[in-house]
């Protein structure tokens, strides 16, 4: 899968140059959105694919990260050195609280309680009249990073695109490192047989909660990027269908595979874009296709590439 990862990241790198040359400049925005969702999918895959924890509420952490940026901007704080750490801290702390409760349950109860927490955050956003309620909130300026007169101008679309790409590569490397570490081995062991791991003296709850917090924080980073990209936040970004879409991206790409979430996000969003340009009833085609793909293609897109190319 190394070649698939390198090829996909290379594609992302050349899009801002190639898309305008072939008369499709709007695909720069499409691929920016793909990379942001890829960051979130990598975060979810850490607990879903590696740890076997089926969370149906990870859109909440995307929303928390996005709203943290939006609320600070609303109050005149555009400094990214303040916005981003606070947004990441808010997402991580929320994941700590929600995870500490959710991880005491198993199976369908875990799924439902993560969904319940996500909807709680969603309705909190809906009830926040000061911040737009259902209508959402416009962010007039992207985060400002300036120190000593030198900084990053995220208002420059090209620069913002490559900042997102660098962060995606960083998150990919982080998740890869975690999955290959002793920590990752414990998480995978707890997925297979948690009782045996506990009998060996391993505090699995602590490890699983740590993974949950890291996962939520990564999704918070995706929310930060999304808020800056769209210059808009709304409760819709953390409603349960967003969690379902995020989970589907991971499954479509291949759960547990490192490149799978990125492949899944890319395929999901590109197909959505292409089909929506063909017909306004594109969901009728898209839905059955995705269901059939998941049913009959084991291991998702990553599994197809592995079987086709023999590259592991």
C-alpha angles and dihedrals in degrees: 000000000000091000092049091052093047092046094049094047089047089053090052090050096054099041096090089054100037101041097063090043092060094042097257104107093151088071088075087070091043092055092044088057090046092054093048092052089045089059090053092045091052088053093051092044090060090069101023103042100025101029102029093231109143103209116183094184109060093116085074091071091048088053094046091052092047095046092048088059092043096048093047090048089049088058092049099262106130097153108122091204086066101032100050100047091046092048092049090047091050092050093045094047091048090050089050093053096041093042094049089060100034096050091061087071132063141211119351091358090062091049093050096046092051088050090049093052090048092052090047089058090044093054090045087059091047091052094048097100092171089062100046101275109214092352092063128216132280118227108210099194133031119237113291120225110187129148124172092349093306124097151122119289102210088181085078103091094209093050092047090051092055092044087057090048093051091049091048090053090047093051091046090052091047094051090045091052093048094048091051095046132089087258090057091047090055092050091050091045091052089052091054100041117350094175092058091048091052091048087057089057098256113144093225095173091060092049094046092048091051090052090048091053093048089049093050092047092052089052087049088057089053088052091052091052092045092051091050093045098047094032084218139086130191138164088258090076090067101037118121095259088064089055089050092051091049091051091048091053090055093047093044092052095042126275115247093016113117096221093035097089091051091048090047094049091047095049094042096050096039092051090047091051095046097045093045088058090054101048139356088227092060093132089071089063099033098051099054091042092056093045092050092046093053092045097050106027110072115209094014123243092329089056091051092052092047093051092043099047103023090226113141 
